[in-house]
Amino acid sequence: MRLDGTAKVQIRVGEAYGNKIEALTRFVRTYSVFDNAIRRKLVIENVYLCNVLPISSIY
């Protein structure tokens, strides 16, 4: 797959296995160690994260 620099990765966070708070907490902890190059590629789907992470691409 040959993608240019504008390609994004869309993920849905916090819906797994009945424990949204735990899933969101794990994601926030993991997101905090991502390199900025990775963060720029992410489009995150979760309304609860809008107040938690400094991300412009949350749906």
DSSP file (Angstrom, degrees, kcal/mol; ACC not computed):
  #  RESIDUE AA STRUCTURE BP1 BP2  ACC     N-H-->O    O-->H-N    N-H-->O    O-->H-N    TCO  KAPPA ALPHA  PHI   PSI    X-CA   Y-CA   Z-CA
    1    1 A M              0   0    0      0, 0.0     2,-0.8     0, 0.0     0, 0.0   0.000 360.0 360.0 360.0 121.6    0.0    0.0    0.0
    2    2 A R        +     0   0    0      0, 0.0     2,-0.4     0, 0.0     0, 0.0  -0.876 360.0 174.4-107.0 105.2    1.6    3.3   -1.1
    3    3 A L        -     0   0    0     -2,-0.8     2,-0.1     1,-0.0     0, 0.0  -0.852  22.6-133.1-111.7 144.8    0.1    6.2    0.9
    4    4 A D    >   -     0   0    0     -2,-0.4     3,-1.7     1,-0.1    -1,-0.0  -0.224  41.3 -84.4 -85.0-176.9    1.2    9.8    0.8
    5    5 A G  T 3  S+     0   0    0      1,-0.3    -1,-0.1    -2,-0.1    -2,-0.0   0.567 122.2  64.4 -67.6 -10.0    1.8   12.0    3.8
    6    6 A T  T 3  S+     0   0    0      2,-0.1    -1,-0.3    35,-0.0    -3,-0.0   0.526  73.7 119.8 -91.3  -5.0   -1.8   12.9    4.2
    7    7 A A    <   -     0   0    0     -3,-1.7     2,-0.3     1,-0.0    -4,-0.0  -0.291  46.0-162.3 -62.3 143.0   -3.0    9.4    5.0
    8    8 A K        -     0   0    0     35,-0.0     2,-0.5     2,-0.0    34,-0.2  -0.835  17.2-136.7-124.0 161.3   -4.6    8.9    8.4
    9    9 A V  E     -a   42   0A   0     32,-3.2    34,-2.7    -2,-0.3     2,-0.5  -0.986  20.1-156.8-118.3 119.5   -5.4    6.0   10.7
   10   10 A Q  E     +a   43   0A   0     -2,-0.5     2,-0.4    32,-0.2    34,-0.2  -0.848  16.2 175.8-100.7 128.1   -8.9    6.1   12.2
   11   11 A I  E     -a   44   0A   0     32,-2.5    34,-3.1    -2,-0.5     2,-0.5  -0.966  25.8-139.3-130.7 148.8   -9.5    4.3   15.4
   12   12 A R  E     -a   45   0A   0     -2,-0.4     2,-0.4    32,-0.2     3,-0.2  -0.927  27.9-163.0-105.9 128.7  -12.5    3.9   17.7
   13   13 A V        +     0   0    0     32,-1.7    36,-0.1    -2,-0.5    11,-0.1  -0.886  53.8  20.0-119.6 140.7  -11.5    4.0   21.4
   14   14 A G  S    S+     0   0    0     -2,-0.4    10,-0.2     9,-0.1    -1,-0.1   0.596  84.2 100.5  91.5  13.3  -13.2    3.0   24.6
   15   15 A E        +     0   0    0     -3,-0.2     3,-0.4     8,-0.1     2,-0.4   0.348  51.6 123.8-108.2   5.6  -15.9    0.7   23.5
   16   16 A A  S >  S-     0   0    0      1,-0.2     3,-1.5     3,-0.2     7,-0.2  -0.552  78.0 -27.6 -85.9 127.1  -14.3   -2.6   24.3
   17   17 A Y  T 3  S-     0   0    0     -2,-0.4    -1,-0.2     1,-0.3    -2,-0.0   0.702 106.9 -64.1  57.0  35.7  -15.6   -5.3   26.6
   18   18 A G  T 3  S+     0   0    0     -3,-0.4     2,-0.3     1,-0.1    -1,-0.3   0.450 113.1  93.0  79.9   0.7  -17.8   -3.4   29.0
   19   19 A N    <>  +     0   0    0     -3,-1.5     4,-2.2     1,-0.1     5,-0.2  -0.653  38.9 165.9-129.8  78.7  -15.3   -1.2   30.8
   20   20 A K  H  > S+     0   0    0     -2,-0.3     4,-3.0     1,-0.2     5,-0.3   0.891  75.7  53.9 -60.2 -43.6  -15.1    2.1   28.9
   21   21 A I  H  > S+     0   0    0      1,-0.2     4,-2.4     2,-0.2    -1,-0.2   0.921 110.9  45.5 -60.9 -45.2  -13.2    3.9   31.7
   22   22 A E  H  > S+     0   0    0      2,-0.2     4,-2.4     1,-0.2    -1,-0.2   0.912 114.0  49.2 -64.5 -42.5  -10.5    1.3   31.8
   23   23 A A  H  X S+     0   0    0     -4,-2.2     4,-2.2     2,-0.2    -2,-0.2   0.919 113.1  46.8 -63.1 -44.2  -10.2    1.3   28.0
   24   24 A L  H  X S+     0   0    0     -4,-3.0     4,-2.7     2,-0.2     5,-0.2   0.899 110.9  52.3 -64.9 -40.6  -10.0    5.1   27.8
   25   25 A T  H  X S+     0   0    0     -4,-2.4     4,-2.2    -5,-0.3    -2,-0.2   0.918 110.0  48.5 -61.7 -44.2   -7.5    5.2   30.6
   26   26 A R  H  X S+     0   0    0     -4,-2.4     4,-2.4     2,-0.2    -1,-0.2   0.914 112.2  49.3 -61.9 -42.5   -5.2    2.7   28.8
   27   27 A F  H  X S+     0   0    0     -4,-2.2     4,-3.5     2,-0.2     5,-0.2   0.933 110.0  49.7 -65.0 -44.7   -5.5    4.6   25.6
   28   28 A V  H  X S+     0   0    0     -4,-2.7     4,-1.7     1,-0.2    -1,-0.2   0.913 112.3  48.9 -60.1 -42.4   -4.7    8.0   27.2
   29   29 A R  H  < S+     0   0    0     -4,-2.2     4,-0.4    -5,-0.2    -1,-0.2   0.918 115.5  43.6 -63.0 -43.6   -1.6    6.4   28.9
   30   30 A T  H >X S+     0   0    0     -4,-2.4     3,-1.4     1,-0.2     4,-0.5   0.912 110.4  55.3 -68.6 -43.0   -0.5    4.9   25.6
   31   31 A Y  H >< S+     0   0    0     -4,-3.5     3,-1.3     1,-0.3    -1,-0.2   0.853  97.8  65.0 -58.0 -35.7   -1.2    8.0   23.6
   32   32 A S  T 3< S+     0   0    0     -4,-1.7    -1,-0.3     1,-0.3    -2,-0.2   0.721 103.4  46.2 -64.7 -20.4    1.0   10.0   25.9
   33   33 A V  T <4 S+     0   0    0     -3,-1.4    -1,-0.3    -4,-0.4    -2,-0.2   0.492  87.0 113.3-100.0  -3.6    4.1    8.0   24.7
   34   34 A F  S << S-     0   0    0     -3,-1.3     2,-0.1    -4,-0.5    -3,-0.0  -0.395  73.0-113.5 -66.1 142.8    3.4    8.2   21.0
   35   35 A D    >>  -     0   0    0      1,-0.1     4,-2.2    -2,-0.1     3,-0.8  -0.416  27.9-112.2 -67.7 151.8    5.7   10.3   18.9
   36   36 A N  H 3> S+     0   0    0      1,-0.3     4,-2.2     2,-0.2     5,-0.2   0.823 117.4  61.3 -58.7 -31.8    4.2   13.4   17.4
   37   37 A A  H 3> S+     0   0    0      1,-0.2     4,-0.6     2,-0.2    -1,-0.3   0.880 107.7  44.3 -62.9 -36.9    4.5   11.9   13.9
   38   38 A I  H X> S+     0   0    0     -3,-0.8     3,-1.0     2,-0.2     4,-0.8   0.916 110.3  54.6 -72.0 -44.2    2.2    9.1   15.0
   39   39 A R  H >< S+     0   0    0     -4,-2.2     3,-0.9     1,-0.3    -2,-0.2   0.870 103.2  56.5 -57.8 -37.8   -0.2   11.5   16.8
   40   40 A R  H 3< S+     0   0    0     -4,-2.2    -1,-0.3     1,-0.2    -2,-0.2   0.761 105.4  52.6 -66.3 -23.7   -0.5   13.5   13.5
   41   41 A K  H << S+     0   0    0     -3,-1.0   -32,-3.2    -4,-0.6     2,-0.3   0.646  91.1  98.4 -84.8 -16.1   -1.7   10.4   11.7
   42   42 A L  E <<  -a    9   0A   0     -3,-0.9     2,-0.5    -4,-0.8   -32,-0.2  -0.543  45.5-174.7 -84.6 136.6   -4.5    9.5   14.2
   43   43 A V  E     -a   10   0A   0    -34,-2.7   -32,-2.5    -2,-0.3     2,-0.5  -0.985  22.3-157.9-119.6 114.8   -8.1   10.3   13.8
   44   44 A I  E     -ab  11  58A   0     13,-2.3    15,-2.5    -2,-0.5     2,-0.8  -0.822   9.7-152.8-106.8 130.9   -9.8    9.2   17.0
   45   45 A E  E     +a   12   0A   0    -34,-3.1   -32,-1.7    -2,-0.5     2,-0.2  -0.854  52.1 100.7-103.4 100.3  -13.4    8.3   17.4
   46   46 A N    >   -     0   0    0     -2,-0.8     3,-0.8   -34,-0.2     4,-0.3  -0.601  50.4-154.7-178.3 119.6  -14.7    8.9   20.9
   47   47 A V  G >  S+     0   0    0      1,-0.2     3,-0.9    12,-0.2     4,-0.3   0.779  94.1  63.6 -69.7 -26.6  -16.7   11.8   22.4
   48   48 A Y  G >  S+     0   0    0      1,-0.2     3,-0.6     2,-0.1    -1,-0.2   0.756  96.1  58.5 -70.7 -23.9  -15.4   11.2   25.9
   49   49 A L  G X> S+     0   0    0     -3,-0.8     4,-2.3     1,-0.2     3,-1.7   0.605  79.1  89.4 -82.1 -10.9  -11.8   11.9   24.9
   50   50 A C  G <4 S+     0   0    0     -3,-0.9    -1,-0.2    -4,-0.3     5,-0.2   0.829  94.9  39.4 -57.0 -33.9  -12.5   15.5   23.7
   51   51 A N  G <4 S+     0   0    0     -3,-0.6    -1,-0.3    -4,-0.3    -2,-0.1   0.439 118.7  48.7 -94.2  -0.2  -11.9   16.9   27.1
   52   52 A V  T <4 S+     0   0    0     -3,-1.7    -2,-0.2     1,-0.2    -3,-0.1   0.807 104.4  47.3-108.5 -41.5   -9.0   14.7   27.9
   53   53 A L  S  < S-     0   0    0     -4,-2.3     2,-1.8     2,-0.1    -1,-0.2  -0.809  73.4-126.5-111.3 146.0   -6.5   14.8   25.0
   54   54 A P        +     0   0    0      0, 0.0     2,-0.4     0, 0.0    -4,-0.1  -0.478  63.5 135.9 -83.8  68.0   -5.2   17.7   23.0
   55   55 A I        -     0   0    0     -2,-1.8     3,-0.3    -6,-0.2    -2,-0.1  -0.957  44.7-164.0-120.9 132.0   -6.2   16.2   19.7
   56   56 A S  S    S+     0   0    0     -2,-0.4     2,-0.5     1,-0.2    -1,-0.1   0.671  83.5  65.3 -85.3 -16.7   -7.9   18.1   16.9
   57   57 A S        +     0   0    0    -15,-0.2   -13,-2.3     2,-0.0     2,-0.5  -0.423  64.9 129.8-107.7  57.6   -9.1   15.0   15.1
   58   58 A I  B      b   44   0A   0     -2,-0.5   -13,-0.2    -3,-0.3   -11,-0.0  -0.947 360.0 360.0-110.2 129.2  -11.6   13.4   17.5
   59   59 A Y              0   0    0    -15,-2.5   -14,-0.2    -2,-0.5   -12,-0.2   0.358 360.0 360.0-114.8 360.0  -15.0   12.5   16.2
